[in-house]
């Protein structure tokens, strides 16, 4: 990524699992939600990744990225763990964004997201990396 758009990866420790079922998954999401909220800068733009979020083309993402750059605020992409993101995170996000309607492991979502941010940056800079 260009110097003016550094990427900082902050991994949130997953909640401990003591059993199975929906109640345990809900408790894990709440614990992880609190850890995520503690890691977000006070004025950070919160972008929750969710398969049911808004879809964009890479060019549309480049336009959104330019707007965020103009705001001068940190943009925090929230990728859920094994049980997904807590509903409070998606409801209070500035944007709920979908990389795909497919469910994918969070590690793969990271790679796809970084590639798309790089590609969007190349569009903004008129670099030939993105061919359209």
KEKE-742256 format. One record per residue: residue number from 0; x, y, z of N, C-alpha, C, O in turn. Coordinates in steps of 0.1 Angstrom, whole numbers, padded with zeros to 4 digits. Layout:
BEGIN
<atom i="NUM" n_x="X" n_y="Y" n_z="Z" ca_x="X" ca_y="Y" ca_z="Z" c_x="X" c_y="Y" c_z="Z" o_x="X" o_y="Y" o_z="Z"/>
...
REM end
This chain:
BEGIN
<atom i="0" n_x="0009" n_y="-0012" n_z="0000" ca_x="0000" ca_y="0000" ca_z="0000" c_x="0009" c_y="0012" c_z="0000" o_x="0020" o_y="0012" o_z="0005"/>
<atom i="1" n_x="0004" n_y="0023" n_z="-0006" ca_x="0012" ca_y="0035" ca_z="-0006" c_x="0014" c_y="0041" c_z="0008" o_x="0006" o_y="0038" o_z="0018"/>
<atom i="2" n_x="0024" n_y="0049" n_z="0010" ca_x="0028" ca_y="0054" ca_z="0023" c_x="0017" c_y="0062" c_z="0030" o_x="0015" o_y="0061" o_z="0042"/>
<atom i="3" n_x="0009" n_y="0069" n_z="0022" ca_x="-0002" ca_y="0077" ca_z="0028" c_x="-0014" c_y="0068" c_z="0032" o_x="-0024" o_y="0073" o_z="0038"/>
<atom i="4" n_x="-0014" n_y="0055" n_z="0028" ca_x="-0025" ca_y="0046" ca_z="0032" c_x="-0019" c_y="0034" c_z="0039" o_x="-0021" o_y="0023" o_z="0033"/>
<atom i="5" n_x="-0013" n_y="0035" n_z="0050" ca_x="-0008" ca_y="0023" ca_z="0056" c_x="-0019" c_y="0014" c_z="0061" o_x="-0029" o_y="0019" o_z="0066"/>
<atom i="6" n_x="-0016" n_y="0001" n_z="0061" ca_x="-0025" ca_y="-0009" ca_z="0066" c_x="-0019" c_y="-0014" c_z="0079" o_x="-0008" o_y="-0018" o_z="0080"/>
<atom i="7" n_x="-0027" n_y="-0013" n_z="0090" ca_x="-0023" ca_y="-0019" ca_z="0103" c_x="-0033" c_y="-0030" c_z="0106" o_x="-0045" o_y="-0027" o_z="0107"/>
<atom i="8" n_x="-0028" n_y="-0042" n_z="0108" ca_x="-0037" ca_y="-0053" ca_z="0112" c_x="-0037" c_y="-0054" c_z="0127" o_x="-0026" o_y="-0056" o_z="0133"/>
<atom i="9" n_x="-0049" n_y="-0054" n_z="0132" ca_x="-0050" ca_y="-0056" ca_z="0147" c_x="-0059" c_y="-0068" c_z="0149" o_x="-0071" o_y="-0068" o_z="0145"/>
<atom i="10" n_x="-0052" n_y="-0079" n_z="0153" ca_x="-0060" ca_y="-0091" ca_z="0156" c_x="-0066" c_y="-0091" c_z="0170" o_x="-0060" o_y="-0087" o_z="0179"/>
<atom i="11" n_x="-0078" n_y="-0094" n_z="0170" ca_x="-0086" ca_y="-0095" ca_z="0183" c_x="-0086" c_y="-0110" c_z="0187" o_x="-0089" o_y="-0119" o_z="0180"/>
<atom i="12" n_x="-0082" n_y="-0112" n_z="0199" ca_x="-0082" ca_y="-0125" ca_z="0205" c_x="-0096" c_y="-0131" c_z="0205" o_x="-0105" o_y="-0125" o_z="0210"/>
<atom i="13" n_x="-0098" n_y="-0143" n_z="0199" ca_x="-0111" ca_y="-0149" ca_z="0199" c_x="-0116" c_y="-0152" c_z="0214" o_x="-0107" o_y="-0155" o_z="0222"/>
<atom i="14" n_x="-0129" n_y="-0152" n_z="0215" ca_x="-0134" ca_y="-0156" ca_z="0228" c_x="-0132" c_y="-0171" c_z="0231" o_x="-0133" o_y="-0179" o_z="0221"/>
<atom i="15" n_x="-0130" n_y="-0175" n_z="0243" ca_x="-0129" ca_y="-0189" ca_z="0246" c_x="-0142" c_y="-0196" c_z="0244" o_x="-0153" o_y="-0190" o_z="0247"/>
<atom i="16" n_x="-0141" n_y="-0208" n_z="0240" ca_x="-0153" ca_y="-0216" ca_z="0237" c_x="-0154" c_y="-0227" c_z="0248" o_x="-0144" o_y="-0235" o_z="0250"/>
<atom i="17" n_x="-0165" n_y="-0227" n_z="0255" ca_x="-0167" ca_y="-0238" ca_z="0266" c_x="-0177" c_y="-0248" c_z="0262" o_x="-0180" o_y="-0258" o_z="0269"/>
<atom i="18" n_x="-0184" n_y="-0246" n_z="0251" ca_x="-0194" ca_y="-0255" ca_z="0246" c_x="-0199" c_y="-0252" c_z="0232" o_x="-0192" o_y="-0244" o_z="0225"/>
<atom i="19" n_x="-0210" n_y="-0258" n_z="0228" ca_x="-0215" ca_y="-0256" ca_z="0215" c_x="-0229" c_y="-0250" c_z="0216" o_x="-0235" o_y="-0250" o_z="0227"/>
<atom i="20" n_x="-0234" n_y="-0246" n_z="0205" ca_x="-0248" ca_y="-0241" ca_z="0205" c_x="-0248" c_y="-0226" c_z="0203" o_x="-0238" o_y="-0219" o_z="0203"/>
<atom i="21" n_x="-0261" n_y="-0221" n_z="0200" ca_x="-0263" ca_y="-0207" ca_z="0197" c_x="-0260" c_y="-0198" c_z="0209" o_x="-0255" o_y="-0187" o_z="0207"/>
<atom i="22" n_x="-0263" n_y="-0202" n_z="0221" ca_x="-0261" ca_y="-0194" ca_z="0233" c_x="-0246" c_y="-0192" c_z="0235" o_x="-0241" o_y="-0180" o_z="0237"/>
<atom i="23" n_x="-0238" n_y="-0202" n_z="0233" ca_x="-0223" ca_y="-0201" ca_z="0234" c_x="-0218" c_y="-0191" c_z="0223" o_x="-0209" o_y="-0183" o_z="0225"/>
<atom i="24" n_x="-0223" n_y="-0193" n_z="0211" ca_x="-0219" ca_y="-0184" ca_z="0200" c_x="-0222" c_y="-0170" c_z="0202" o_x="-0214" o_y="-0161" o_z="0200"/>
<atom i="25" n_x="-0234" n_y="-0167" n_z="0208" ca_x="-0238" ca_y="-0154" ca_z="0211" c_x="-0229" c_y="-0148" c_z="0222" o_x="-0225" o_y="-0136" o_z="0221"/>
<atom i="26" n_x="-0225" n_y="-0155" n_z="0232" ca_x="-0216" ca_y="-0150" ca_z="0242" c_x="-0203" c_y="-0147" c_z="0236" o_x="-0196" o_y="-0137" o_z="0240"/>
<atom i="27" n_x="-0198" n_y="-0156" n_z="0227" ca_x="-0185" ca_y="-0153" ca_z="0221" c_x="-0185" c_y="-0140" c_z="0213" o_x="-0176" o_y="-0132" o_z="0213"/>
<atom i="28" n_x="-0196" n_y="-0138" n_z="0205" ca_x="-0197" ca_y="-0126" ca_z="0197" c_x="-0197" c_y="-0113" c_z="0206" o_x="-0191" o_y="-0103" o_z="0202"/>
<atom i="29" n_x="-0204" n_y="-0114" n_z="0218" ca_x="-0204" ca_y="-0102" ca_z="0227" c_x="-0190" c_y="-0100" c_z="0232" o_x="-0186" o_y="-0088" o_z="0233"/>
<atom i="30" n_x="-0183" n_y="-0110" n_z="0236" ca_x="-0170" ca_y="-0108" ca_z="0242" c_x="-0161" c_y="-0102" c_z="0231" o_x="-0153" o_y="-0093" o_z="0233"/>
<atom i="31" n_x="-0162" n_y="-0108" n_z="0219" ca_x="-0153" ca_y="-0103" ca_z="0208" c_x="-0158" c_y="-0089" c_z="0204" o_x="-0149" o_y="-0080" o_z="0200"/>
<atom i="32" n_x="-0170" n_y="-0085" n_z="0204" ca_x="-0175" ca_y="-0072" ca_z="0202" c_x="-0169" c_y="-0062" c_z="0211" o_x="-0164" o_y="-0051" o_z="0206"/>
<atom i="33" n_x="-0168" n_y="-0065" n_z="0224" ca_x="-0162" ca_y="-0056" ca_z="0233" c_x="-0147" c_y="-0054" c_z="0230" o_x="-0142" o_y="-0043" o_z="0232"/>
<atom i="34" n_x="-0140" n_y="-0064" n_z="0226" ca_x="-0126" ca_y="-0063" ca_z="0223" c_x="-0124" c_y="-0055" c_z="0210" o_x="-0115" o_y="-0047" o_z="0209"/>
<atom i="35" n_x="-0133" n_y="-0057" n_z="0201" ca_x="-0132" ca_y="-0049" ca_z="0188" c_x="-0135" c_y="-0034" c_z="0191" o_x="-0127" o_y="-0025" o_z="0187"/>
<atom i="36" n_x="-0145" n_y="-0031" n_z="0199" ca_x="-0148" ca_y="-0017" ca_z="0202" c_x="-0137" c_y="-0010" c_z="0209" o_x="-0134" o_y="0002" o_z="0207"/>
<atom i="37" n_x="-0130" n_y="-0018" n_z="0218" ca_x="-0118" ca_y="-0012" ca_z="0225" c_x="-0107" c_y="-0009" c_z="0216" o_x="-0098" o_y="0000" o_z="0219"/>
<atom i="38" n_x="-0106" n_y="-0016" n_z="0205" ca_x="-0095" ca_y="-0014" ca_z="0195" c_x="-0097" c_y="-0003" c_z="0185" o_x="-0088" o_y="0001" o_z="0178"/>
<atom i="39" n_x="-0109" n_y="0002" n_z="0183" ca_x="-0113" ca_y="0012" ca_z="0173" c_x="-0110" c_y="0026" c_z="0178" o_x="-0114" o_y="0029" o_z="0189"/>
<atom i="40" n_x="-0102" n_y="0034" n_z="0170" ca_x="-0100" ca_y="0047" ca_z="0174" c_x="-0113" c_y="0055" c_z="0176" o_x="-0123" o_y="0052" o_z="0169"/>
<atom i="41" n_x="-0114" n_y="0065" n_z="0185" ca_x="-0127" ca_y="0072" ca_z="0188" c_x="-0134" c_y="0077" c_z="0176" o_x="-0146" o_y="0077" o_z="0175"/>
<atom i="42" n_x="-0126" n_y="0082" n_z="0166" ca_x="-0133" ca_y="0088" ca_z="0154" c_x="-0131" c_y="0080" c_z="0142" o_x="-0134" o_y="0084" o_z="0131"/>
<atom i="43" n_x="-0128" n_y="0067" n_z="0144" ca_x="-0126" ca_y="0058" ca_z="0133" c_x="-0139" c_y="0055" c_z="0125" o_x="-0149" o_y="0054" o_z="0132"/>
<atom i="44" n_x="-0138" n_y="0054" n_z="0112" ca_x="-0149" ca_y="0049" ca_z="0104" c_x="-0150" c_y="0034" c_z="0105" o_x="-0140" o_y="0027" o_z="0103"/>
<atom i="45" n_x="-0162" n_y="0030" n_z="0109" ca_x="-0163" ca_y="0015" ca_z="0111" c_x="-0170" c_y="0009" c_z="0099" o_x="-0181" o_y="0013" o_z="0095"/>
<atom i="46" n_x="-0163" n_y="0000" n_z="0093" ca_x="-0168" ca_y="-0007" ca_z="0081" c_x="-0169" c_y="-0022" c_z="0085" o_x="-0159" o_y="-0029" o_z="0086"/>
<atom i="47" n_x="-0181" n_y="-0027" n_z="0087" ca_x="-0183" ca_y="-0041" ca_z="0091" c_x="-0185" c_y="-0049" c_z="0078" o_x="-0193" o_y="-0046" o_z="0069"/>
<atom i="48" n_x="-0177" n_y="-0060" n_z="0077" ca_x="-0178" ca_y="-0069" ca_z="0066" c_x="-0188" c_y="-0080" c_z="0069" o_x="-0187" o_y="-0086" o_z="0080"/>
<atom i="49" n_x="-0197" n_y="-0081" n_z="0060" ca_x="-0208" ca_y="-0091" ca_z="0062" c_x="-0213" c_y="-0095" c_z="0049" o_x="-0214" o_y="-0087" o_z="0039"/>
<atom i="50" n_x="-0216" n_y="-0108" n_z="0047" ca_x="-0221" ca_y="-0113" ca_z="0034" c_x="-0233" c_y="-0106" c_z="0029" o_x="-0236" o_y="-0107" o_z="0017"/>
<atom i="51" n_x="-0241" n_y="-0100" n_z="0038" ca_x="-0254" ca_y="-0094" ca_z="0034" c_x="-0252" c_y="-0079" c_z="0033" o_x="-0262" o_y="-0072" o_z="0031"/>
<atom i="52" n_x="-0240" n_y="-0074" n_z="0033" ca_x="-0238" ca_y="-0059" ca_z="0032" c_x="-0238" c_y="-0054" c_z="0018" o_x="-0242" o_y="-0062" o_z="0009"/>
<atom i="53" n_x="-0235" n_y="-0042" n_z="0017" ca_x="-0235" ca_y="-0035" ca_z="0003" c_x="-0224" c_y="-0041" c_z="-0005" o_x="-0213" o_y="-0042" o_z="0000"/>
<atom i="54" n_x="-0227" n_y="-0044" n_z="-0017" ca_x="-0217" ca_y="-0049" ca_z="-0027" c_x="-0213" c_y="-0037" c_z="-0035" o_x="-0221" o_y="-0028" o_z="-0038"/>
<atom i="55" n_x="-0200" n_y="-0037" n_z="-0039" ca_x="-0195" ca_y="-0026" ca_z="-0048" c_x="-0185" c_y="-0032" c_z="-0058" o_x="-0180" o_y="-0043" o_z="-0056"/>
<atom i="56" n_x="-0184" n_y="-0025" n_z="-0069" ca_x="-0174" ca_y="-0029" ca_z="-0079" c_x="-0161" c_y="-0023" c_z="-0073" o_x="-0161" o_y="-0015" o_z="-0064"/>
<atom i="57" n_x="-0150" n_y="-0027" n_z="-0079" ca_x="-0137" ca_y="-0022" ca_z="-0074" c_x="-0136" c_y="-0007" c_z="-0077" o_x="-0131" o_y="0001" o_z="-0069"/>
<atom i="58" n_x="-0142" n_y="-0002" n_z="-0088" ca_x="-0142" ca_y="0012" ca_z="-0091" c_x="-0150" c_y="0020" c_z="-0081" o_x="-0147" o_y="0031" o_z="-0077"/>
<atom i="59" n_x="-0161" n_y="0014" n_z="-0077" ca_x="-0170" ca_y="0020" ca_z="-0066" c_x="-0162" c_y="0021" c_z="-0053" o_x="-0163" o_y="0031" o_z="-0046"/>
<atom i="60" n_x="-0155" n_y="0010" n_z="-0050" ca_x="-0147" ca_y="0010" ca_z="-0038" c_x="-0136" c_y="0021" c_z="-0038" o_x="-0133" o_y="0027" o_z="-0028"/>
<atom i="61" n_x="-0130" n_y="0023" n_z="-0050" ca_x="-0120" ca_y="0033" ca_z="-0052" c_x="-0126" c_y="0047" c_z="-0049" o_x="-0120" o_y="0055" o_z="-0042"/>
<atom i="62" n_x="-0139" n_y="0049" n_z="-0054" ca_x="-0146" ca_y="0062" ca_z="-0051" c_x="-0148" c_y="0064" c_z="-0036" o_x="-0146" o_y="0075" o_z="-0030"/>
<atom i="63" n_x="-0152" n_y="0053" n_z="-0029" ca_x="-0155" ca_y="0054" ca_z="-0015" c_x="-0142" c_y="0056" c_z="-0007" o_x="-0141" o_y="0064" o_z="0002"/>
<atom i="64" n_x="-0131" n_y="0050" n_z="-0012" ca_x="-0118" ca_y="0051" ca_z="-0005" c_x="-0113" c_y="0066" c_z="-0007" o_x="-0108" o_y="0071" o_z="0003"/>
<atom i="65" n_x="-0116" n_y="0072" n_z="-0018" ca_x="-0112" ca_y="0086" ca_z="-0020" c_x="-0120" c_y="0095" c_z="-0010" o_x="-0114" o_y="0104" o_z="-0005"/>
<atom i="66" n_x="-0133" n_y="0092" n_z="-0008" ca_x="-0141" ca_y="0100" ca_z="0001" c_x="-0135" c_y="0098" c_z="0016" o_x="-0133" o_y="0108" o_z="0023"/>
<atom i="67" n_x="-0132" n_y="0086" n_z="0019" ca_x="-0126" ca_y="0084" ca_z="0033" c_x="-0113" c_y="0091" c_z="0034" o_x="-0110" o_y="0097" o_z="0044"/>
<atom i="68" n_x="-0105" n_y="0091" n_z="0023" ca_x="-0092" ca_y="0098" ca_z="0024" c_x="-0094" c_y="0113" c_z="0026" o_x="-0086" o_y="0119" o_z="0033"/>
<atom i="69" n_x="-0104" n_y="0118" n_z="0020" ca_x="-0107" ca_y="0132" ca_z="0021" c_x="-0112" c_y="0136" c_z="0035" o_x="-0110" o_y="0147" o_z="0040"/>
<atom i="70" n_x="-0118" n_y="0126" n_z="0042" ca_x="-0123" ca_y="0129" ca_z="0056" c_x="-0111" c_y="0129" c_z="0066" o_x="-0112" o_y="0135" o_z="0076"/>
<atom i="71" n_x="-0100" n_y="0122" n_z="0062" ca_x="-0088" ca_y="0122" ca_z="0071" c_x="-0090" c_y="0114" c_z="0083" o_x="-0082" o_y="0115" o_z="0093"/>
<atom i="72" n_x="-0100" n_y="0105" n_z="0084" ca_x="-0102" ca_y="0096" ca_z="0095" c_x="-0096" c_y="0082" c_z="0093" o_x="-0095" o_y="0078" o_z="0081"/>
<atom i="73" n_x="-0093" n_y="0075" n_z="0103" ca_x="-0089" ca_y="0061" ca_z="0102" c_x="-0101" c_y="0053" c_z="0098" o_x="-0112" o_y="0056" o_z="0103"/>
<atom i="74" n_x="-0099" n_y="0044" n_z="0089" ca_x="-0110" ca_y="0035" ca_z="0085" c_x="-0107" c_y="0021" c_z="0091" o_x="-0096" o_y="0015" o_z="0088"/>
<atom i="75" n_x="-0116" n_y="0015" n_z="0098" ca_x="-0115" ca_y="0003" ca_z="0105" c_x="-0124" c_y="-0008" c_z="0098" o_x="-0136" o_y="-0007" o_z="0099"/>
<atom i="76" n_x="-0118" n_y="-0017" n_z="0092" ca_x="-0126" ca_y="-0028" ca_z="0086" c_x="-0127" c_y="-0039" c_z="0096" o_x="-0117" o_y="-0044" o_z="0102"/>
<atom i="77" n_x="-0140" n_y="-0043" n_z="0100" ca_x="-0142" ca_y="-0052" ca_z="0110" c_x="-0146" c_y="-0066" c_z="0104" o_x="-0156" o_y="-0067" o_z="0097"/>
<atom i="78" n_x="-0138" n_y="-0076" n_z="0106" ca_x="-0140" ca_y="-0089" ca_z="0101" c_x="-0143" c_y="-0098" c_z="0112" o_x="-0135" o_y="-0099" o_z="0122"/>
<atom i="79" n_x="-0154" n_y="-0105" n_z="0112" ca_x="-0158" ca_y="-0114" ca_z="0123" c_x="-0150" c_y="-0126" c_z="0124" o_x="-0143" o_y="-0130" o_z="0114"/>
<atom i="80" n_x="-0150" n_y="-0132" n_z="0135" ca_x="-0144" ca_y="-0145" ca_z="0138" c_x="-0152" c_y="-0156" c_z="0134" o_x="-0161" o_y="-0155" o_z="0125"/>
<atom i="81" n_x="-0150" n_y="-0168" n_z="0140" ca_x="-0158" ca_y="-0180" ca_z="0136" c_x="-0173" c_y="-0179" c_z="0137" o_x="-0180" o_y="-0185" o_z="0129"/>
<atom i="82" n_x="-0178" n_y="-0170" n_z="0146" ca_x="-0192" ca_y="-0169" ca_z="0148" c_x="-0197" c_y="-0156" c_z="0142" o_x="-0209" o_y="-0152" o_z="0144"/>
<atom i="83" n_x="-0189" n_y="-0149" n_z="0135" ca_x="-0193" ca_y="-0136" ca_z="0128" c_x="-0192" c_y="-0125" c_z="0138" o_x="-0187" o_y="-0126" o_z="0149"/>
<atom i="84" n_x="-0197" n_y="-0113" n_z="0133" ca_x="-0197" ca_y="-0101" ca_z="0141" c_x="-0210" c_y="-0100" c_z="0149" o_x="-0221" o_y="-0105" o_z="0145"/>
<atom i="85" n_x="-0209" n_y="-0094" n_z="0161" ca_x="-0221" ca_y="-0092" ca_z="0169" c_x="-0230" c_y="-0082" c_z="0162" o_x="-0225" o_y="-0073" o_z="0155"/>
<atom i="86" n_x="-0243" n_y="-0083" n_z="0163" ca_x="-0252" ca_y="-0075" ca_z="0156" c_x="-0250" c_y="-0060" c_z="0159" o_x="-0252" o_y="-0051" o_z="0151"/>
<atom i="87" n_x="-0246" n_y="-0057" n_z="0172" ca_x="-0243" ca_y="-0043" ca_z="0175" c_x="-0233" c_y="-0036" c_z="0166" o_x="-0234" o_y="-0025" o_z="0163"/>
<atom i="88" n_x="-0223" n_y="-0044" n_z="0163" ca_x="-0212" ca_y="-0039" ca_z="0154" c_x="-0217" c_y="-0036" c_z="0140" o_x="-0214" o_y="-0025" o_z="0134"/>
<atom i="89" n_x="-0226" n_y="-0044" n_z="0135" ca_x="-0231" ca_y="-0042" ca_z="0121" c_x="-0241" c_y="-0031" c_z="0122" o_x="-0242" o_y="-0022" o_z="0112"/>
<atom i="90" n_x="-0250" n_y="-0030" n_z="0132" ca_x="-0260" ca_y="-0020" ca_z="0133" c_x="-0254" c_y="-0006" c_z="0135" o_x="-0260" o_y="0004" o_z="0130"/>
<atom i="91" n_x="-0243" n_y="-0005" n_z="0142" ca_x="-0236" ca_y="0008" ca_z="0144" c_x="-0225" c_y="0011" c_z="0135" o_x="-0218" o_y="0021" o_z="0137"/>
<atom i="92" n_x="-0223" n_y="0003" n_z="0125" ca_x="-0212" ca_y="0006" ca_z="0115" c_x="-0216" c_y="0017" c_z="0106" o_x="-0228" o_y="0020" o_z="0103"/>
<atom i="93" n_x="-0206" n_y="0024" n_z="0101" ca_x="-0208" ca_y="0035" ca_z="0091" c_x="-0211" c_y="0029" c_z="0078" o_x="-0219" o_y="0035" o_z="0070"/>
<atom i="94" n_x="-0207" n_y="0017" n_z="0075" ca_x="-0210" ca_y="0010" ca_z="0063" c_x="-0209" c_y="-0005" c_z="0066" o_x="-0200" o_y="-0010" o_z="0073"/>
<atom i="95" n_x="-0219" n_y="-0013" n_z="0061" ca_x="-0218" ca_y="-0027" ca_z="0061" c_x="-0215" c_y="-0031" c_z="0047" o_x="-0223" o_y="-0029" o_z="0038"/>
<atom i="96" n_x="-0204" n_y="-0038" n_z="0045" ca_x="-0198" ca_y="-0040" ca_z="0032" c_x="-0196" c_y="-0055" c_z="0030" o_x="-0192" o_y="-0063" o_z="0039"/>
<atom i="97" n_x="-0200" n_y="-0060" n_z="0018" ca_x="-0198" ca_y="-0074" ca_z="0014" c_x="-0187" c_y="-0076" c_z="0004" o_x="-0188" o_y="-0069" o_z="-0007"/>
<atom i="98" n_x="-0178" n_y="-0084" n_z="0007" ca_x="-0168" ca_y="-0088" ca_z="-0003" c_x="-0174" c_y="-0098" c_z="-0013" o_x="-0170" o_y="-0099" o_z="-0024"/>
<atom i="99" n_x="-0183" n_y="-0106" n_z="-0008" ca_x="-0189" ca_y="-0116" ca_z="-0015" c_x="-0202" c_y="-0122" c_z="-0008" o_x="-0202" o_y="-0120" o_z="0005"/>
<atom i="100" n_x="-0211" n_y="-0127" n_z="-0014" ca_x="-0222" ca_y="-0134" ca_z="-0007" c_x="-0218" c_y="-0147" c_z="-0002" o_x="-0226" o_y="-0153" o_z="0006"/>
<atom i="101" n_x="-0206" n_y="-0152" n_z="-0005" ca_x="-0201" ca_y="-0164" ca_z="0000" c_x="-0196" c_y="-0163" c_z="0014" o_x="-0191" o_y="-0152" o_z="0017"/>
<atom i="102" n_x="-0197" n_y="-0173" n_z="0022" ca_x="-0191" ca_y="-0173" ca_z="0035" c_x="-0176" c_y="-0177" c_z="0033" o_x="-0173" o_y="-0187" o_z="0026"/>
<atom i="103" n_x="-0167" n_y="-0170" n_z="0040" ca_x="-0153" ca_y="-0173" ca_z="0039" c_x="-0146" c_y="-0172" c_z="0052" o_x="-0151" o_y="-0164" o_z="0060"/>
<atom i="104" n_x="-0135" n_y="-0179" n_z="0054" ca_x="-0128" ca_y="-0177" ca_z="0067" c_x="-0122" c_y="-0163" c_z="0068" o_x="-0119" o_y="-0157" o_z="0058"/>
<atom i="105" n_x="-0121" n_y="-0158" n_z="0080" ca_x="-0117" ca_y="-0145" ca_z="0082" c_x="-0103" c_y="-0142" c_z="0076" o_x="-0100" o_y="-0131" o_z="0071"/>
<atom i="106" n_x="-0094" n_y="-0152" n_z="0076" ca_x="-0081" ca_y="-0150" ca_z="0071" c_x="-0081" c_y="-0148" c_z="0055" o_x="-0074" o_y="-0140" o_z="0050"/>
<atom i="107" n_x="-0090" n_y="-0155" n_z="0049" ca_x="-0092" ca_y="-0153" ca_z="0034" c_x="-0098" c_y="-0139" c_z="0032" o_x="-0095" o_y="-0133" o_z="0022"/>
<atom i="108" n_x="-0108" n_y="-0135" n_z="0040" ca_x="-0114" ca_y="-0122" ca_z="0038" c_x="-0104" c_y="-0111" c_z="0039" o_x="-0105" o_y="-0101" o_z="0032"/>
<atom i="109" n_x="-0094" n_y="-0113" n_z="0048" ca_x="-0083" ca_y="-0103" ca_z="0049" c_x="-0076" c_y="-0101" c_z="0036" o_x="-0073" o_y="-0090" o_z="0032"/>
<atom i="110" n_x="-0072" n_y="-0113" n_z="0030" ca_x="-0064" ca_y="-0112" ca_z="0018" c_x="-0073" c_y="-0106" c_z="0007" o_x="-0067" o_y="-0097" o_z="0000"/>
<atom i="111" n_x="-0085" n_y="-0110" n_z="0006" ca_x="-0094" ca_y="-0104" ca_z="-0005" c_x="-0095" c_y="-0089" c_z="-0003" o_x="-0094" o_y="-0081" o_z="-0012"/>
<atom i="112" n_x="-0097" n_y="-0085" n_z="0010" ca_x="-0099" ca_y="-0071" ca_z="0013" c_x="-0086" c_y="-0063" c_z="0010" o_x="-0087" o_y="-0052" o_z="0003"/>
<atom i="113" n_x="-0075" n_y="-0067" n_z="0014" ca_x="-0062" ca_y="-0060" ca_z="0011" c_x="-0060" c_y="-0059" c_z="-0004" o_x="-0056" o_y="-0049" o_z="-0009"/>
<atom i="114" n_x="-0063" n_y="-0070" n_z="-0011" ca_x="-0061" ca_y="-0070" ca_z="-0026" c_x="-0070" c_y="-0059" c_z="-0032" o_x="-0066" o_y="-0051" o_z="-0041"/>
<atom i="115" n_x="-0083" n_y="-0059" n_z="-0027" ca_x="-0092" ca_y="-0049" ca_z="-0033" c_x="-0088" c_y="-0034" c_z="-0029" o_x="-0090" o_y="-0025" o_z="-0037"/>
<atom i="116" n_x="-0083" n_y="-0032" n_z="-0017" ca_x="-0078" ca_y="-0019" ca_z="-0013" c_x="-0066" c_y="-0015" c_z="-0022" o_x="-0065" o_y="-0003" o_z="-0026"/>
<atom i="117" n_x="-0057" n_y="-0024" n_z="-0024" ca_x="-0046" ca_y="-0021" ca_z="-0033" c_x="-0051" c_y="-0018" c_z="-0047" o_x="-0046" o_y="-0008" o_z="-0053"/>
<atom i="118" n_x="-0060" n_y="-0026" n_z="-0052" ca_x="-0065" ca_y="-0024" ca_z="-0066" c_x="-0072" c_y="-0010" c_z="-0066" o_x="-0071" o_y="-0003" o_z="-0076"/>
<atom i="119" n_x="-0080" n_y="-0007" n_z="-0056" ca_x="-0087" ca_y="0006" ca_z="-0056" c_x="-0078" c_y="0017" c_z="-0056" o_x="-0080" o_y="0028" o_z="-0062"/>
<atom i="120" n_x="-0067" n_y="0016" n_z="-0048" ca_x="-0056" ca_y="0026" ca_z="-0047" c_x="-0050" c_y="0028" c_z="-0061" o_x="-0047" o_y="0039" o_z="-0065"/>
<atom i="121" n_x="-0048" n_y="0017" n_z="-0068" ca_x="-0042" ca_y="0018" ca_z="-0081" c_x="-0051" c_y="0025" c_z="-0091" o_x="-0046" o_y="0033" o_z="-0100"/>
<atom i="122" n_x="-0064" n_y="0024" n_z="-0089" ca_x="-0074" ca_y="0031" ca_z="-0098" c_x="-0073" c_y="0046" c_z="-0095" o_x="-0072" o_y="0055" o_z="-0104"/>
<atom i="123" n_x="-0072" n_y="0050" n_z="-0082" ca_x="-0071" ca_y="0064" ca_z="-0077" c_x="-0059" c_y="0070" c_z="-0083" o_x="-0059" o_y="0082" o_z="-0087"/>
<atom i="124" n_x="-0048" n_y="0063" n_z="-0084" ca_x="-0035" ca_y="0068" ca_z="-0088" c_x="-0033" c_y="0066" c_z="-0103" o_x="-0022" o_y="0070" o_z="-0109"/>
<atom i="125" n_x="-0043" n_y="0061" n_z="-0110" ca_x="-0042" ca_y="0059" ca_z="-0125" c_x="-0031" c_y="0050" c_z="-0129" o_x="-0024" o_y="0051" o_z="-0139"/>
<atom i="126" n_x="-0028" n_y="0040" n_z="-0120" ca_x="-0018" ca_y="0030" ca_z="-0122" c_x="-0024" c_y="0019" c_z="-0131" o_x="-0036" o_y="0016" o_z="-0129"/>
<atom i="127" n_x="-0016" n_y="0013" n_z="-0140" ca_x="-0022" ca_y="0003" ca_z="-0149" c_x="-0025" c_y="-0011" c_z="-0142" o_x="-0029" o_y="-0020" o_z="-0149"/>
<atom i="128" n_x="-0022" n_y="-0012" n_z="-0129" ca_x="-0025" ca_y="-0025" ca_z="-0123" c_x="-0039" c_y="-0030" c_z="-0125" o_x="-0041" o_y="-0042" o_z="-0128"/>
<atom i="129" n_x="-0049" n_y="-0022" n_z="-0123" ca_x="-0063" ca_y="-0025" ca_z="-0125" c_x="-0066" c_y="-0023" c_z="-0140" o_x="-0066" o_y="-0012" o_z="-0145"/>
<atom i="130" n_x="-0070" n_y="-0034" n_z="-0147" ca_x="-0073" ca_y="-0033" ca_z="-0161" c_x="-0088" c_y="-0034" c_z="-0162" o_x="-0095" o_y="-0043" o_z="-0156"/>
<atom i="131" n_x="-0094" n_y="-0024" n_z="-0169" ca_x="-0109" ca_y="-0025" ca_z="-0170" c_x="-0113" c_y="-0024" c_z="-0185" o_x="-0125" o_y="-0024" o_z="-0188"/>
REM end
